[in-house]
């Protein structure tokens, strides 16, 4: 099947329209997916840091509580 000059132009126009109509939305979806993954990874990392800080603070409070109990027992 051989296309004539007018048919070739029409085929090129159709392909250009398809790329224009679907290429940009697909590129946007890919970009938003990458952005979402990046943001999620950052949130997970920050959550882990906050959790570690909370555990550390809890341990420090427990130590202070034990020291206060010892002081109260001794009657100082």
Secondary structure, DSSP 8 states (H G I E B T S, - for coil): ----HHHHHHHHHHHHHHIIIIIHHHHHHHHHHHHHHHHHHHHHHHHHHHHHHHHHHHHHHHHHHHHHHHHHHHT-
